[in-house]
Amino acid sequence: MDILGSLIVGLSSGALYAVFGVLLTLMAALTRVINFSQVAVGVFGAYLSLRFIPVGLPDFAIVVIAVVASAAISCLLGWIISTWLGESSTTARSAVTVATLLGLMSLSFILFGTRPQANPPLLIGPLISFGTITVTKVGAAMLLFAVGVAILAKAILTWTPLGVRLRAISDRQTAAELMGVNVKGLQLLVWGVVGGLSGLIISIVGNTQASSATSMIVLLIPAAAAALVGAFSSLTLTIVGGLLVGGLQGVLTSFPQITLLRDWVPLIVIVLFLLWNQRKEVWDVAR
């Protein structure tokens, strides 16, 4: 029973959850949408590039096509929401992404089936090995990716004119429009960039996951748990949440009697944090 080794493996998965959690948090903060289709967009774009691109293209070209396809799908969804639901509540805007999630899952099942399809082998193998403990290249890359995106987003939003405009359309969309800010254009930029990053992430990890398109879409659940730890606002806590979920899952695999509980960890985290966030209302009513 190698708990430390299992923990390291779990943290590698947790880094992947953290990346998607960061993207979910950015979408919620900048577009007022909890994008439940975030992972599905990346998966569909990545697998679409494998299904219909001619054989013989270099791996780099396949990844670029996956990124472009994911960005295009995400932009289309963003255009629909910003055009017809521009002034709607976050709940109404997010509901559209649930329908998109279900639609992409159905299309993925029809087009790609249930058989695993290997993505280009971009980051395969161990990065560091000592004893029975191995840190994989893809796990380290996902952690660096999550931290890098968080730092870059924070820097742009804090110190650049683009960041000021993005924060303005998030906080006061109507006021930003009256001041001449291109609200729809900036929102589509966010949708496109986040969608493209999702396609890139799936292209990187798809070869190591050895999963079908439909099964990879369920990465949304632990990613949402990570974003919820950060209350869809704190990128730092979101990264911590992703590592927490992955680490707990890894540790549970060391105990055969309860290893099946690993799949329940994200749901348990979601329920606990929802209850924690509601504590103030309950206490106010009690008083």
C-alpha positions as CSV (number, residue, x, y, z in Angstrom):
1,M,0.0,0.0,0.0
2,D,2.0,3.0,-1.3
3,I,0.1,6.0,-0.1
4,L,2.7,8.5,-1.2
5,G,2.9,7.1,-4.7
6,S,-0.9,7.1,-5.0
7,L,-1.0,10.7,-3.7
8,I,1.4,11.8,-6.4
9,V,-0.6,10.1,-9.1
10,G,-3.8,11.7,-7.7
11,L,-2.1,15.1,-7.7
12,S,-1.3,14.7,-11.4
13,S,-5.1,14.2,-12.1
14,G,-5.8,17.1,-9.7
15,A,-3.6,19.4,-11.8
16,L,-5.9,18.6,-14.8
17,Y,-8.9,19.4,-12.7
18,A,-7.3,22.6,-11.6
19,V,-6.7,23.7,-15.2
20,F,-10.3,23.3,-16.2
21,G,-11.4,24.8,-12.9
22,V,-9.3,27.9,-13.6
23,L,-11.0,28.2,-17.1
24,L,-14.4,27.8,-15.5
25,T,-13.6,30.5,-13.0
26,L,-12.4,32.9,-15.7
27,M,-15.6,32.3,-17.7
28,A,-17.8,32.9,-14.6
29,A,-15.9,36.1,-13.7
30,L,-15.6,37.6,-17.2
31,T,-18.8,36.5,-19.0
32,R,-21.2,35.8,-16.1
33,V,-21.6,32.3,-17.4
34,I,-20.9,29.0,-15.6
35,N,-19.9,27.2,-18.7
36,F,-21.0,23.6,-18.1
37,S,-19.9,22.7,-21.7
38,Q,-16.3,23.9,-21.2
39,V,-14.8,20.4,-21.2
40,A,-17.1,19.1,-23.8
41,V,-16.1,21.9,-26.2
42,G,-12.4,21.0,-25.8
43,V,-13.1,17.3,-26.1
44,F,-15.2,17.7,-29.2
45,G,-12.7,20.0,-31.0
46,A,-9.8,17.6,-30.2
47,Y,-11.5,14.5,-31.2
48,L,-13.0,16.1,-34.3
49,S,-9.4,16.9,-35.5
50,L,-8.6,13.2,-35.1
51,R,-11.7,11.9,-36.8
52,F,-11.8,14.0,-40.0
53,I,-8.3,15.3,-40.6
54,P,-6.3,13.4,-43.3
55,V,-3.8,10.8,-42.2
56,G,-0.2,11.9,-42.4
57,L,-0.4,15.4,-40.9
58,P,2.2,16.2,-38.3
59,D,1.2,16.1,-34.7
60,F,1.6,19.9,-34.4
61,A,-0.9,20.5,-37.2
62,I,-3.5,18.2,-35.6
63,V,-3.2,20.1,-32.3
64,V,-3.5,23.5,-34.0
65,I,-6.7,22.3,-35.8
66,A,-8.1,21.0,-32.5
67,V,-7.4,24.4,-30.9
68,V,-9.0,26.3,-33.8
69,A,-12.0,24.0,-33.8
70,S,-12.6,24.3,-30.1
71,A,-12.2,28.1,-30.2
72,A,-14.7,28.3,-33.1
73,I,-17.3,26.1,-31.3
74,S,-16.9,28.2,-28.1
75,C,-17.2,31.5,-30.0
76,L,-20.4,30.3,-31.6
77,L,-21.9,29.5,-28.2
78,G,-20.7,32.8,-26.8
79,W,-22.2,34.7,-29.8
80,I,-25.6,33.0,-29.2
81,I,-25.5,33.9,-25.5
82,S,-24.3,37.5,-25.9
83,T,-26.7,38.2,-28.8
84,W,-29.9,36.9,-27.3
85,L,-29.2,36.7,-23.6
86,G,-27.0,39.7,-23.1
87,E,-28.9,41.2,-20.2
88,S,-30.2,37.9,-18.7
89,S,-29.2,36.4,-15.4
90,T,-26.2,34.2,-14.9
91,T,-28.6,31.3,-14.3
92,A,-30.3,31.8,-17.7
93,R,-27.0,32.2,-19.5
94,S,-25.5,29.2,-17.9
95,A,-28.6,27.0,-18.7
96,V,-27.7,27.4,-22.4
97,T,-24.4,25.7,-21.8
98,V,-26.2,22.8,-20.2
99,A,-28.1,22.2,-23.4
100,T,-24.8,22.6,-25.3
101,L,-23.2,20.0,-23.0
102,L,-25.9,17.5,-23.7
103,G,-25.8,18.2,-27.5
104,L,-22.0,17.7,-27.7
105,M,-22.2,14.5,-25.6
106,S,-24.8,13.1,-28.0
107,L,-22.7,14.2,-31.1
108,S,-19.6,12.7,-29.6
109,F,-21.3,9.4,-29.0
110,I,-22.6,9.4,-32.6
111,L,-19.3,10.5,-34.3
112,F,-16.7,9.0,-32.1
113,G,-18.4,6.1,-30.4
114,T,-17.2,4.7,-27.2
115,R,-13.8,3.4,-28.2
116,P,-10.7,5.2,-26.9
117,Q,-8.9,7.3,-29.5
118,A,-5.3,8.3,-28.9
119,N,-4.4,11.9,-29.4
120,P,-0.9,12.9,-30.6
121,P,1.8,11.8,-28.1
122,L,2.9,15.2,-27.0
123,L,3.9,14.6,-23.4
124,I,4.4,10.9,-22.7
125,G,6.4,9.2,-19.9
126,P,7.8,10.2,-16.5
127,L,9.5,13.5,-15.7
128,I,11.0,12.4,-12.4
129,S,11.2,8.9,-10.9
130,F,12.5,8.0,-7.5
131,G,11.7,4.6,-6.1
132,T,8.1,3.7,-6.7
133,I,7.1,7.4,-7.1
134,T,6.8,8.9,-10.5
135,V,6.0,12.4,-11.6
136,T,4.7,12.4,-15.1
137,K,5.4,15.0,-17.7
138,V,1.7,15.6,-18.4
139,G,1.0,16.0,-14.7
140,A,3.7,18.6,-14.2
141,A,2.7,20.4,-17.4
142,M,-0.9,20.7,-16.3
143,L,0.1,22.2,-12.9
144,L,2.4,24.7,-14.6
145,F,-0.4,25.4,-17.1
146,A,-2.9,26.1,-14.4
147,V,-0.5,28.4,-12.5
148,G,0.6,30.1,-15.6
149,V,-2.9,30.8,-16.8
150,A,-3.9,32.1,-13.4
151,I,-0.9,34.4,-13.2
152,L,-1.3,35.7,-16.7
153,A,-5.0,36.3,-16.3
154,K,-4.4,38.2,-13.0
155,A,-1.7,40.3,-14.7
156,I,-3.9,41.2,-17.7
157,L,-6.9,42.0,-15.6
158,T,-4.9,44.1,-13.1
159,W,-2.4,46.0,-15.2
160,T,-3.6,46.4,-18.8
161,P,-6.3,48.5,-20.5
162,L,-7.7,45.2,-21.9
163,G,-8.2,44.0,-18.4
164,V,-9.9,47.2,-17.3
165,R,-12.4,46.8,-20.2
166,L,-13.0,43.1,-19.4
167,R,-13.7,43.9,-15.8
168,A,-16.0,46.7,-16.8
169,I,-18.1,44.5,-19.0
170,S,-18.3,41.9,-16.3
171,D,-19.4,44.4,-13.6
172,R,-21.5,46.9,-15.5
173,Q,-22.1,45.7,-19.1
174,T,-24.7,48.4,-20.0
175,A,-22.4,51.2,-18.6
176,A,-19.5,49.8,-20.6
177,E,-21.5,49.8,-23.8
178,L,-22.5,53.4,-23.2
179,M,-18.8,54.3,-22.8
180,G,-18.0,52.8,-26.2
181,V,-16.5,49.5,-25.1
182,N,-17.0,46.7,-27.7
183,V,-18.8,44.4,-25.2
184,K,-19.7,41.6,-27.6
185,G,-16.2,41.6,-29.3
186,L,-14.4,41.3,-25.9
187,Q,-16.8,38.6,-24.7
188,L,-16.2,36.6,-27.9
189,L,-12.5,37.0,-27.4
190,V,-12.8,35.4,-23.9
191,W,-15.0,32.6,-25.3
192,G,-12.6,31.9,-28.1
193,V,-9.4,32.0,-26.0
194,V,-10.9,29.8,-23.2
195,G,-12.3,27.4,-25.8
196,G,-9.0,27.1,-27.6
197,L,-7.2,26.4,-24.4
198,S,-9.7,23.6,-23.6
199,G,-8.9,22.0,-27.0
200,L,-5.2,22.3,-26.3
201,I,-5.5,20.7,-22.9
202,I,-7.5,17.8,-24.2
203,S,-5.0,17.3,-27.0
204,I,-2.2,17.1,-24.5
205,V,-3.8,14.7,-22.0
206,G,-5.9,12.7,-24.4
207,N,-3.1,10.3,-25.2
208,T,-2.4,9.6,-21.5
209,Q,-6.0,9.2,-20.5
210,A,-6.8,6.5,-23.1
211,S,-10.5,7.3,-22.9
212,S,-13.4,7.8,-25.3
213,A,-14.7,11.3,-26.0
214,T,-17.8,10.8,-24.0
215,S,-16.0,9.5,-20.9
216,M,-13.5,12.4,-21.0
217,I,-16.4,14.9,-20.8
218,V,-17.1,13.9,-17.3
219,L,-13.9,15.7,-16.3
220,L,-16.4,18.6,-15.9
221,I,-17.5,17.2,-12.5
222,P,-14.1,17.4,-10.6
223,A,-13.3,20.6,-12.5
224,A,-16.5,22.2,-11.2
225,A,-15.7,21.0,-7.7
226,A,-12.3,22.7,-7.9
227,A,-13.9,25.9,-9.2
228,L,-16.5,25.7,-6.4
229,V,-13.7,25.6,-3.8
230,G,-12.6,28.9,-5.2
231,A,-16.2,30.1,-5.2
232,F,-15.8,30.7,-9.0
233,S,-13.8,33.8,-8.1
234,S,-10.4,32.9,-6.6
235,L,-8.0,31.3,-9.1
236,T,-5.6,30.4,-6.3
237,L,-8.2,28.5,-4.3
238,T,-9.4,26.8,-7.5
239,I,-6.0,25.4,-8.1
240,V,-5.8,24.2,-4.5
241,G,-9.3,22.7,-4.9
242,G,-8.3,20.7,-8.0
243,L,-5.2,19.4,-6.2
244,L,-7.3,18.5,-3.1
245,V,-9.8,16.5,-5.1
246,G,-7.1,14.7,-7.1
247,G,-5.0,14.0,-4.0
248,L,-8.0,12.6,-2.1
249,Q,-8.8,10.4,-5.1
250,G,-5.3,9.1,-5.3
251,V,-5.0,8.3,-1.6
252,L,-8.3,6.3,-1.7
253,T,-6.8,4.1,-4.4
254,S,-4.4,2.8,-1.8
255,F,-7.2,1.2,0.2
256,P,-8.9,-1.5,-1.8
257,Q,-11.9,-1.7,0.5
258,I,-13.0,1.8,-0.2
259,T,-11.3,2.6,-3.5
260,L,-14.7,2.9,-5.2
261,L,-15.3,6.0,-3.1
262,R,-12.8,7.9,-5.2
263,D,-15.4,8.6,-7.8
264,W,-17.6,10.2,-5.1
265,V,-14.9,12.7,-4.0
266,P,-15.8,15.5,-6.4
267,L,-19.5,15.2,-5.5
268,I,-18.8,15.2,-1.8
269,V,-16.6,18.3,-2.2
270,I,-19.4,20.0,-4.2
271,V,-22.0,19.2,-1.5
272,L,-19.8,20.3,1.4
273,F,-18.9,23.6,-0.2
274,L,-22.5,24.3,-1.2
275,L,-23.5,23.7,2.4
276,W,-20.7,25.8,3.7
277,N,-21.6,28.7,1.4
278,Q,-25.2,28.6,2.7
279,R,-24.3,28.6,6.3
280,K,-24.7,32.4,6.7
281,E,-28.3,32.4,5.4
282,V,-29.1,29.5,7.8
283,W,-27.5,31.3,10.8
284,D,-29.3,34.5,9.9
285,V,-32.7,32.7,9.8
286,A,-31.9,31.0,13.1
287,R,-31.1,34.4,14.7
